[in-house]
Amino acid sequence: MSVGIIMLCHTALERAADAARHWSDHGCPVVIHVDRRVRKRAFQRLRRSLADVSNIRFSDRYACEWGTWGLVQATQAAATRLLADFPDVQHAYLASGACLPLRPVEELVGYLAARPETDFIESVTTEDVGWTVGGLNIERFTLRFPFSWRKQRRLFDAYVRLQRRLGFARRIPAGIEPHLGSQWWCLTRKTLTAILQSPDRAAHDRYFKRVWIPDEAYFQTLVRRYSQNVESRSLTLSKFDFQGKPHVFYDDHLQLLRKSDCFVARKIWPHADKLYNHFLSADLARQPAAEPAPGKIDRIFARAVERRTAGRHGLYMQSRYPQGARETAAPYSVFEGFSELFVDFESWLGKVAGMRVHGRLFAPERAEFAGGETIYNGAVSDSAALRDYNPEAFLTNLIWNTRGERQCFQFGPRDVQQIGAHLAQDDNARIAVISGAWALHLFRSGADLGSIRKEAARLQKIEADHLALLRRPSAKGRVRIWTLAEFAENPMDHLQTLLEDINPRSARRLTEVPRMIDLAGFAEFLATLRNQGMQPILTGDFTGLPRPAESLPQRSRPHLVK
């Protein structure tokens, strides 16, 4: 027989027994190493369950803590036993108790028989490694690591910092060029024997005992010294998340595992009965000859990592907030200055667009929900105190709880401004701004000139800062900005554009616009502000602007009290 299996086990021993029996039934001898920390009763139960199988052996046991030399010792002991007890083995395949063969064993045997001199092991120089997590590449080989990274993290980190500060560096033995790679390999008998029986093995072992995570470096480095033909890849499908932790495969990954064409996969959930029953069945269908291709499913794992780290539009979970501008579930529209320019704009827009339109959701007094509601979908309250505690959460909760219905609301410089940066960065925001429209409120207020001048300066500064956020190159919201003069000159075309943005499929053309307030005397009002030292630059040029045909009934003109 050409292939022997080395199994490293520490949990779910009953599943390891199923896999070992499967390998054995198909002619592959197996040597099992069980972590010395496993209780004796569980170990004896495993031995008894496999006592009837003649080509299964057990090796000497070592304690196998993650990242320590014990894992290499365990592999050395099992490999030595495999080569000694089964002289016909030409390839040794290293697997774990959580590994599962995905294709008929005969296909693996045939694949390796066609490549009798090839060693399959991921072996990459430290300069080329891009997947290490923890910040240590070449320093794995040049520093000392007497403390456990998992159990003594503070001591581990402190000792690394101390060595860096002192400039300490271990000498790498002559003839050794550090390489890293996956722990799971398949080596030829010739190469494995050369590593285990090397006259320099004692020196190599002394050196690698103090390397961090030696199971990812020992065989990966020495194979470059003794092998004539290395394919730097593993035949085992083993995926890791962004934190360096292995992905666990469950029953619903069945089709994904079949698609990979890999011979073996790790790490399988011990209760994945569907996977074990399917892949360990005697009538597992032979697949067309194909190279193992884990790259076929790399795109799926890349999307999973992105989803895990960055979330998606509208995705919320109890464990974390989404990041960046990925916080709303659907597009929404923000109108700035429209309610100042038009009479009862919210009602008109709701009627024309066929939706409920909110007032000033971020007004200082309360959130002005459509219809004057005090509690909206999802128990979202109109309380200003609750809203202002976390304005982004308030808005995203509203959008999430009303998804399927486009939300529209008013905003302006008289409102609470904390939400402004979020609006600019949210690619679901559709923002329409009539700059300077706040001046219409002052124009109609009838307040004294001193109060108007100070308030105008304050509102213009707030709006200028807000517009600067919207105009940043990094802003993601869709923004349209008109000055008050530009919009008042041709309101119908601008409103038509906005309605098409809300409902692109609608072919309806506007025949009338909402009634615009009476702008008679507004140009003189702006001139008075300028003469008093306040320059209203955001309103645009009202010089010679014709009076709109749509206006309120004639009434006395507001005036400034001097």
Summary of the structure (lengths in Angstrom):
residues: 562
radius of gyration: 35.7
end to end distance: 105.9
largest distance: 108.9
contacts: 1700
relative contact order: 0.08
helix: 41%
strand: 15%
